[in-house]
Amino acid sequence: MSKTCGSLFAGLECTIIGNAQEPVEGLAYRSDRVQPGDVFFCIVGLTTDGHSFAQDAIDRGAKVLVVERKMYLADASDVTVVVVSDSRKAMAHASSLFYDDPSSAFQLVGVTGTNGKTTTTYLVDHIARTANKRTGVIGTVGNVIGDVTETSARTTPESPDLQQLFARMRDARCDVVSMEVSSHALDLARTWGTDFAVTAFTNLTQDHLDYHHTFEAYFDAKALLFSRDYPARRVINVNDKWGKRLLRLCSEAGDSVITTGFDSSAQIYPVEVNYGAASTSVVLDVRGTRYSFTYPLVGRFNVENIMTAFGIGLQLGIPAATIIEALSDCRAVPGRLERVRAAEESGISVFVDYAHTPDALTKAISSIKALSEQKTIVVFGCGGDRDAAKRPIMGAAALEADYAIVTSDNPRSESPEAIVADIVAGMGAAQDAYEVVLDRRAAIARAIEVAEPGDCILVAGKGHETYQIIGDETLTFDDRVVAAEELVRAFESAK
């Protein structure tokens, strides 16, 4: 797929020094992955500056360099240099053109927010499939093209990888693609040059402040998906002040917006909700028409996800009857209040959830408590090398359960003991309401040990993940598998 240098930067304010007709065979943003004939983008990162690797890229065969400043390079007389003001936006722009604007070939749904992105994208995917559409999904759990699922390294890929993925989805004749869009991706222009049919906002709660530093900056990053740079139809959950603020911005721009929320001022809101242990029954008012149905997901926060998916379906032009048919038989998303089946014989209900923010943990605990009148036990920790400010807030949130066991999550390069100390600092004088068990398997086993028939256990923080990162090691660890093993062990021991 060869393009010329000039064609990749058409419409972008830049200066081309050298041969604008230079053929480009591929795109690279890491010098160690450069192939002969590639264009190399000198990306200014958070810890490294790609300009420092320009010579290495040339030595490996790069024929075009994209830079933010002029620089001296040895033996580069046959290298074309493109000077831009923002190498990330230039990379996203060129990536879209390199793959012939692939996102315009299907209806792309972008879902952003702190919590609920994964579940909402999977619900939208199921709605589209029920409408006989060929679909794709991009996000945290993995990427799906038709019936093929692939692992994903990050929620939203870098722009060359993203546009290549879009191209594969186009070539697979996808009609609808639902995609999680992270605040990092928006801030770092990974989605720049992408065409969205619908963009949706779920909520905004504390997370990623190690990167964004303030809630305002965090919101501003999310709000980019609803700016003039990304024209689309909108779906906005207006339960929190951030959703209401986003609605004002979109209303001022004259966008087509469907609002969702628990208040009757929203265009989609619940008139009645009945929570069950394995399903939820709702009566939704959808723009004045009421629909009653039951779906196989649990918890109050999943009502929000259901409403957001309903709104997206309508914005895609899918009939309400088809949306209800799809939601009525949707499947649980991996690691999102996923029930561990081995728990059934013991009489203990065990759920695994990805909740790793204070708000998500509070909502997950509340959802579990609504399922049983007996005890709710939560096992949780916090990741290392991430937003440390949320740790004591997570500790306080865990006290919503009847008993909490604080343990390791993915400590990464940090001391597990130090992370736990940060968490416990938010739990005050409630020593009788929690204990610390650093080893995660042992913590899960301890929860099962103290649980009685009828109790519910929530193992929170890792959800679908199948690993635990300790230091520089990535170890095999799946909460769902470990919980099932420990349940069987406890059940056999009790015989």
C-alpha positions as CSV (number, residue, x, y, z in Angstrom):
1,M,0.0,0.0,0.0
2,S,2.4,2.7,-1.2
3,K,1.5,6.4,-1.0
4,T,3.5,9.5,-1.8
5,C,4.7,11.7,1.0
6,G,2.8,14.7,-0.3
7,S,-0.5,12.8,-0.5
8,L,-0.3,11.8,3.2
9,F,0.0,15.4,4.4
10,A,-2.5,17.0,2.0
11,G,-4.7,19.4,3.8
12,L,-2.3,19.6,6.8
13,E,-0.3,22.8,7.5
14,C,3.3,21.7,7.2
15,T,6.6,22.3,5.4
16,I,8.0,19.5,3.2
17,I,11.7,19.7,2.8
18,G,12.8,17.3,0.0
19,N,10.9,15.1,-2.4
20,A,7.1,15.4,-1.9
21,Q,6.7,12.5,-4.3
22,E,8.8,10.2,-2.2
23,P,7.0,6.8,-2.0
24,V,5.9,5.8,1.5
25,E,5.6,2.1,2.2
26,G,4.5,2.2,5.9
27,L,4.1,4.2,9.1
28,A,6.3,3.9,12.2
29,Y,6.4,5.8,15.5
30,R,9.1,3.5,17.1
31,S,12.5,3.5,15.5
32,D,13.1,-0.2,16.3
33,R,10.0,-1.1,14.1
34,V,11.0,0.9,11.1
35,Q,11.1,-0.9,7.8
36,P,12.8,0.4,4.6
37,G,10.6,3.0,2.9
38,D,8.7,3.9,6.1
39,V,7.8,7.4,7.3
40,F,9.0,7.9,10.9
41,F,7.1,10.2,13.2
42,C,9.2,11.9,15.9
43,I,6.6,11.9,18.7
44,V,7.2,14.0,21.8
45,G,6.1,11.6,24.5
46,L,5.7,11.8,28.3
47,T,9.1,10.3,29.0
48,T,11.0,10.2,25.7
49,D,11.3,12.4,22.6
50,G,11.1,10.7,19.3
51,H,13.5,13.2,17.7
52,S,16.2,11.5,19.7
53,F,15.6,8.3,17.6
54,A,15.5,10.0,14.2
55,Q,19.0,8.9,13.2
56,D,18.3,5.3,14.2
57,A,15.1,5.4,12.0
58,I,17.1,6.6,9.0
59,D,19.7,3.9,9.6
60,R,16.9,1.4,9.5
61,G,15.6,2.7,6.1
62,A,13.1,5.5,6.9
63,K,12.8,7.7,3.9
64,V,10.6,10.4,5.4
65,L,10.8,12.0,8.9
66,V,8.0,14.0,10.5
67,V,9.4,16.4,13.0
68,E,8.3,19.4,15.1
69,R,11.7,21.1,14.8
70,K,14.5,21.2,12.3
71,M,17.5,19.1,13.3
72,Y,20.9,18.0,12.1
73,L,21.1,14.5,10.7
74,A,24.1,12.7,9.3
75,D,23.9,11.1,5.9
76,A,20.3,12.2,5.4
77,S,20.6,13.9,2.0
78,D,18.1,11.6,0.5
79,V,15.6,11.8,3.4
80,T,12.5,13.9,3.1
81,V,11.6,15.9,6.2
82,V,8.1,17.1,7.0
83,V,8.0,19.9,9.6
84,V,4.7,20.1,11.6
85,S,3.4,21.9,14.7
86,D,2.0,18.7,16.2
87,S,3.5,15.3,15.3
88,R,0.7,13.3,16.9
89,K,-2.0,15.0,14.9
90,A,0.2,14.7,11.8
91,M,0.6,11.0,12.4
92,A,-3.2,10.5,12.9
93,H,-3.9,12.6,9.8
94,A,-1.4,10.7,7.7
95,S,-2.6,7.3,9.1
96,S,-6.2,7.9,8.0
97,L,-5.1,8.9,4.5
98,F,-2.6,6.0,4.3
99,Y,-5.5,3.6,4.8
100,D,-7.9,5.6,2.6
101,D,-10.1,7.0,5.4
102,P,-11.4,3.6,6.6
103,S,-13.7,4.8,9.4
104,S,-15.9,6.5,6.8
105,A,-16.8,3.0,5.4
106,F,-19.0,2.0,8.4
107,Q,-21.0,3.5,11.3
108,L,-18.5,4.1,14.1
109,V,-19.7,4.5,17.7
110,G,-17.3,6.1,20.1
111,V,-18.1,5.6,23.8
112,T,-16.2,7.6,26.4
113,G,-16.5,8.1,30.2
114,T,-14.9,6.7,33.4
115,N,-17.0,3.6,33.8
116,G,-19.4,1.7,31.6
117,K,-17.5,2.0,28.3
118,T,-16.8,-1.7,27.8
119,T,-20.3,-2.9,28.7
120,T,-21.9,-0.3,26.5
121,T,-19.8,-1.1,23.5
122,Y,-20.7,-4.8,23.8
123,L,-24.4,-4.0,24.2
124,V,-24.2,-1.9,21.1
125,D,-22.5,-4.7,19.2
126,H,-25.2,-7.1,20.2
127,I,-27.9,-4.6,19.2
128,A,-26.3,-4.2,15.8
129,R,-25.9,-7.9,15.3
130,T,-29.6,-8.4,16.1
131,A,-30.3,-5.9,13.4
132,N,-28.4,-8.2,11.0
133,K,-25.4,-5.9,10.8
134,R,-21.8,-7.2,10.6
135,T,-19.9,-5.7,13.5
136,G,-16.6,-4.9,15.2
137,V,-15.5,-3.9,18.7
138,I,-12.4,-2.1,19.9
139,G,-11.6,-1.8,23.6
140,T,-10.3,-3.0,26.9
141,V,-11.3,-6.7,26.7
142,G,-10.1,-7.1,23.1
143,N,-10.8,-6.3,19.5
144,V,-13.5,-8.1,17.6
145,I,-13.9,-8.3,13.8
146,G,-17.0,-10.2,12.8
147,D,-16.6,-13.5,14.8
148,V,-12.9,-13.2,15.4
149,T,-11.6,-11.9,18.8
150,E,-8.1,-10.6,19.2
151,T,-6.2,-9.4,22.3
152,S,-5.7,-5.6,22.7
153,A,-2.7,-3.9,24.3
154,R,-4.5,-0.7,25.2
155,T,-8.1,0.6,25.3
156,T,-7.6,2.9,22.3
157,P,-4.6,2.0,20.0
158,E,-2.1,4.5,18.6
159,S,-3.4,6.2,15.4
160,P,-1.4,4.1,12.9
161,D,-2.6,0.9,14.6
162,L,-6.1,2.2,15.0
163,Q,-6.4,3.2,11.3
164,Q,-5.0,-0.2,10.2
165,L,-7.6,-1.9,12.4
166,F,-10.3,0.2,10.9
167,A,-9.0,-0.8,7.4
168,R,-9.3,-4.5,8.4
169,M,-12.8,-3.9,9.6
170,R,-13.7,-2.1,6.4
171,D,-12.2,-4.9,4.4
172,A,-14.2,-7.4,6.5
173,R,-17.3,-5.4,5.5
174,C,-18.3,-4.3,9.0
175,D,-21.4,-2.2,9.1
176,V,-21.2,-1.0,12.7
177,V,-18.1,-0.7,14.9
178,S,-18.4,0.2,18.6
179,M,-15.3,1.6,20.2
180,E,-14.1,2.6,23.7
181,V,-12.4,6.0,23.5
182,S,-10.1,6.8,26.4
183,S,-9.3,10.2,27.7
184,H,-5.6,9.5,27.0
185,A,-6.4,8.7,23.4
186,L,-8.3,11.9,23.0
187,D,-5.7,14.0,24.7
188,L,-2.9,12.4,22.6
189,A,-4.9,12.8,19.3
190,R,-5.0,9.0,18.6
191,T,-8.5,9.4,17.1
192,W,-7.7,12.6,15.1
193,G,-9.0,12.3,11.6
194,T,-11.5,9.6,12.5
195,D,-15.2,9.7,11.4
196,F,-17.7,8.9,14.1
197,A,-21.4,8.3,13.4
198,V,-22.4,8.5,17.1
199,T,-20.4,9.5,20.2
200,A,-21.6,8.7,23.8
201,F,-20.8,9.8,27.3
202,T,-21.3,7.5,30.3
203,N,-20.1,9.4,33.4
204,L,-17.1,11.1,34.9
205,T,-15.6,10.0,38.3
206,Q,-12.1,10.0,39.8
207,D,-9.5,8.2,37.7
208,H,-6.4,9.0,35.7
209,L,-5.6,12.1,37.7
210,D,-2.0,11.0,37.7
211,Y,-2.1,11.9,34.0
212,H,-4.7,14.7,33.8
213,H,-4.0,16.2,37.3
214,T,-7.4,17.9,37.7
215,F,-11.0,17.0,37.0
216,E,-11.3,20.0,34.7
217,A,-8.5,18.7,32.5
218,Y,-10.0,15.2,32.7
219,F,-13.4,16.5,31.6
220,D,-11.8,18.6,28.8
221,A,-10.1,15.5,27.4
222,K,-13.4,13.6,27.3
223,A,-15.3,16.6,25.9
224,L,-13.0,16.6,22.8
225,L,-15.1,13.7,21.5
226,F,-18.1,16.0,21.4
227,S,-16.3,19.0,19.8
228,R,-16.5,20.2,16.3
229,D,-13.4,18.1,15.5
230,Y,-15.7,15.0,15.9
231,P,-19.1,15.9,14.4
232,A,-21.6,13.1,15.2
233,R,-24.9,12.3,16.7
234,R,-24.7,12.3,20.5
235,V,-25.9,10.2,23.5
236,I,-25.2,11.7,26.9
237,N,-25.9,10.4,30.4
238,V,-26.9,13.4,32.4
239,N,-26.9,11.8,35.8
240,D,-23.9,13.8,36.9
241,K,-22.9,17.4,36.6
242,W,-20.3,16.6,33.9
243,G,-23.0,15.1,31.7
244,K,-25.2,18.1,32.1
245,R,-22.2,20.4,31.3
246,L,-21.5,18.4,28.2
247,L,-25.1,18.6,27.1
248,R,-25.0,22.4,27.3
249,L,-21.9,22.4,25.0
250,C,-23.6,20.1,22.5
251,S,-26.9,22.0,22.6
252,E,-25.1,25.3,21.9
253,A,-23.5,23.6,18.9
254,G,-26.9,22.4,17.6
255,D,-26.0,18.7,17.8
256,S,-28.5,15.9,17.7
257,V,-28.5,14.6,21.3
258,I,-30.4,11.8,23.1
259,T,-30.1,12.2,26.9
260,T,-30.3,9.3,29.4
261,G,-30.6,9.3,33.2
262,F,-32.6,8.3,36.2
263,D,-34.5,11.7,36.3
264,S,-37.6,12.1,34.2
265,S,-36.0,15.2,32.5
266,A,-33.9,12.7,30.4
267,Q,-35.2,11.5,27.1
268,I,-34.7,7.9,28.2
269,Y,-35.3,7.2,31.9
270,P,-36.5,4.3,34.0
271,V,-40.1,4.4,35.3
272,E,-39.7,1.2,37.2
273,V,-36.8,-1.1,38.0
274,N,-36.8,-4.5,39.7
275,Y,-33.4,-6.0,40.5
276,G,-32.9,-9.8,40.6
277,A,-29.9,-12.1,41.3
278,A,-29.5,-12.9,37.6
279,S,-31.5,-10.4,35.7
280,T,-33.2,-7.0,35.9
281,S,-36.7,-5.9,34.8
282,V,-37.3,-2.3,33.7
283,V,-39.9,-0.1,32.3
284,L,-38.1,2.6,30.3
285,D,-39.7,5.8,29.1
286,V,-38.1,6.5,25.7
287,R,-39.1,9.9,24.4
288,G,-42.6,9.4,25.8
289,T,-43.2,5.8,24.8
290,R,-42.8,3.2,27.5
291,Y,-41.2,-0.2,27.0
292,S,-41.1,-3.1,29.5
293,F,-38.5,-5.8,29.3
294,T,-36.1,-8.0,31.3
295,Y,-32.4,-8.3,30.6
296,P,-29.8,-10.7,32.0
297,L,-27.5,-8.1,33.7
298,V,-27.6,-7.0,37.3
299,G,-27.1,-3.8,39.2
300,R,-28.2,-0.2,39.1
301,F,-25.2,0.9,37.0
302,N,-26.1,-1.6,34.3
303,V,-29.4,0.3,34.0
304,E,-27.3,3.3,33.0
305,N,-25.5,1.2,30.4
306,I,-28.7,-0.3,29.0
307,M,-30.1,3.2,28.6
308,T,-27.0,4.5,26.9
309,A,-27.0,1.5,24.5
310,F,-30.7,2.1,23.8
311,G,-29.9,5.7,22.9
312,I,-27.0,4.7,20.7
313,G,-29.2,2.2,18.9
314,L,-31.8,4.8,18.1
315,Q,-29.1,7.2,16.9
316,L,-27.9,4.4,14.5
317,G,-31.4,4.2,13.1
318,I,-32.2,0.8,14.6
319,P,-35.9,0.4,15.6
320,A,-36.8,0.3,19.3
321,A,-38.4,-3.2,18.9
322,T,-35.0,-4.6,17.6
323,I,-33.1,-2.9,20.4
324,I,-35.4,-4.4,23.0
325,E,-35.1,-7.8,21.4
326,A,-31.3,-7.5,21.6
327,L,-31.1,-6.2,25.2
328,S,-33.4,-9.0,26.4
329,D,-31.0,-11.7,25.5
330,C,-27.6,-9.9,25.8
331,R,-24.7,-11.7,27.4
332,A,-22.6,-10.6,30.4
333,V,-19.4,-8.8,29.4
334,P,-16.3,-10.6,30.7
335,G,-15.3,-9.4,34.1
336,R,-18.2,-7.0,34.5
337,L,-20.2,-8.4,37.5
338,E,-19.5,-11.8,36.1
339,R,-20.8,-14.6,38.3
340,V,-18.4,-17.4,39.2
341,R,-20.4,-20.5,38.5
342,A,-18.5,-22.8,40.9
343,A,-20.1,-20.8,43.7
344,E,-23.5,-22.3,43.2
345,E,-22.9,-25.5,45.2
346,S,-21.5,-23.7,48.2
347,G,-24.5,-21.4,48.5
348,I,-22.1,-18.4,48.3
349,S,-22.5,-16.0,45.3
350,V,-19.2,-14.7,44.0
351,F,-18.9,-11.9,41.4
352,V,-15.8,-10.6,39.6
353,D,-15.9,-7.0,38.4
354,Y,-13.4,-4.6,36.9
355,A,-14.4,-1.8,39.3
356,H,-11.1,0.0,39.9
357,T,-12.3,3.6,40.7
358,P,-14.1,4.8,43.8
359,D,-17.4,5.4,42.0
360,A,-17.3,2.0,40.2
361,L,-16.5,0.2,43.5
362,T,-19.4,1.9,45.3
363,K,-21.8,1.1,42.5
364,A,-20.6,-2.5,42.3
365,I,-21.0,-3.0,46.0
366,S,-24.4,-1.4,46.0
367,S,-25.5,-3.7,43.2
368,I,-24.3,-6.8,45.0
369,K,-26.0,-5.8,48.3
370,A,-29.3,-5.4,46.4
371,L,-29.1,-9.1,45.6
372,S,-29.0,-10.5,49.1
373,E,-30.1,-9.6,52.6
374,Q,-27.1,-11.3,54.0
375,K,-23.4,-10.1,54.1
376,T,-21.5,-8.6,51.3
377,I,-17.7,-9.1,51.3
378,V,-15.4,-7.2,49.0
379,V,-11.9,-8.1,48.0
380,F,-10.0,-5.3,46.3
381,G,-6.7,-3.4,45.9
382,C,-5.3,-0.6,43.8
383,G,-2.8,-0.6,40.9
384,G,0.7,0.7,41.3
385,D,2.2,3.5,39.2
386,R,-1.3,4.9,38.8
387,D,-3.5,7.6,40.4
388,A,-2.4,7.4,44.1
389,A,-4.9,10.0,45.2
390,K,-7.8,7.7,44.7
391,R,-6.5,5.0,47.0
392,P,-7.8,6.3,50.3
393,I,-11.1,7.1,48.5
394,M,-11.3,3.5,47.4
395,G,-10.7,2.4,50.9
396,A,-13.6,4.5,52.2
397,A,-15.8,3.2,49.4
398,A,-15.1,-0.4,50.3
399,L,-16.6,0.2,53.7
400,E,-20.0,0.2,52.0
401,A,-19.7,-3.6,52.1
402,D,-20.2,-5.5,55.3
403,Y,-16.6,-6.6,55.3
404,A,-13.6,-5.7,53.2
405,I,-10.3,-7.6,52.5
406,V,-7.6,-5.3,51.2
407,T,-5.1,-7.0,48.9
408,S,-2.7,-6.4,46.0
409,D,-4.0,-5.6,42.5
410,N,-1.2,-4.9,40.0
411,P,1.5,-3.3,42.2
412,R,3.8,-2.9,39.2
413,S,7.0,-1.1,40.4
414,E,5.5,0.1,43.7
415,S,5.6,-1.7,47.1
416,P,2.4,-3.6,47.7
417,E,2.6,-2.7,51.4
418,A,2.9,1.0,50.5
419,I,-0.2,0.8,48.2
420,V,-2.2,-0.9,50.9
421,A,-1.1,1.7,53.5
422,D,-2.5,4.4,51.2
423,I,-5.8,2.5,50.9
424,V,-6.1,1.8,54.6
425,A,-5.5,5.5,55.4
426,G,-9.0,6.1,54.0
427,M,-10.7,3.5,56.2
428,G,-10.4,5.4,59.4
429,A,-11.1,3.7,62.7
430,A,-13.1,0.9,61.1
431,Q,-10.6,-1.8,61.9
432,D,-13.3,-4.4,62.7
433,A,-14.7,-3.9,59.2
434,Y,-11.7,-5.0,57.2
435,E,-8.4,-6.9,57.2
436,V,-5.3,-6.9,55.0
437,V,-4.2,-10.0,53.1
438,L,-1.5,-9.0,50.7
439,D,-1.4,-12.2,48.5
440,R,-4.4,-11.9,46.2
441,R,-5.1,-15.6,46.0
442,A,-5.0,-15.9,49.8
443,A,-7.3,-12.9,50.0
444,I,-9.9,-14.5,47.8
445,A,-9.6,-17.7,49.8
446,R,-10.0,-15.7,53.0
447,A,-13.2,-14.1,51.7
448,I,-14.6,-17.6,51.0
449,E,-13.5,-18.8,54.4
450,V,-15.4,-16.1,56.3
451,A,-18.5,-16.2,54.0
452,E,-21.6,-18.1,55.0
453,P,-24.3,-19.6,52.7
454,G,-26.4,-16.8,51.3
455,D,-23.5,-14.2,51.4
456,C,-22.1,-12.4,48.4
457,I,-18.5,-11.9,47.6
458,L,-17.3,-9.2,45.2
459,V,-13.7,-9.6,43.9
460,A,-13.0,-6.1,42.4
461,G,-10.4,-4.4,40.4
462,K,-9.1,-6.8,37.7
463,G,-12.2,-8.1,36.0
464,H,-11.4,-9.7,32.7
465,E,-7.6,-9.5,33.2
466,T,-5.7,-12.8,33.2
467,Y,-2.5,-11.5,34.7
468,Q,-1.0,-9.8,37.7
469,I,2.0,-7.4,37.3
470,I,4.4,-7.5,40.2
471,G,7.7,-5.7,39.7
472,D,8.8,-6.4,36.2
473,E,7.0,-9.8,36.1
474,T,3.7,-10.5,34.5
475,L,2.2,-13.5,36.2
476,T,-0.8,-15.6,35.2
477,F,-3.7,-14.6,37.4
478,D,-7.4,-14.6,36.6
479,D,-9.8,-13.7,39.5
480,R,-12.5,-15.8,38.0
481,V,-10.3,-18.9,37.7
482,V,-8.8,-18.4,41.2
483,A,-12.2,-17.8,42.8
484,A,-13.5,-21.0,41.2
485,E,-10.5,-23.0,42.4
486,E,-10.7,-21.7,45.9
487,L,-14.4,-22.4,46.1
488,V,-13.9,-26.0,45.0
489,R,-11.1,-26.3,47.5
490,A,-13.2,-24.9,50.3
491,F,-16.2,-27.1,49.3
492,E,-14.1,-30.3,49.2
493,S,-12.5,-29.4,52.6
494,A,-15.9,-29.0,54.2
495,K,-17.1,-32.5,53.1
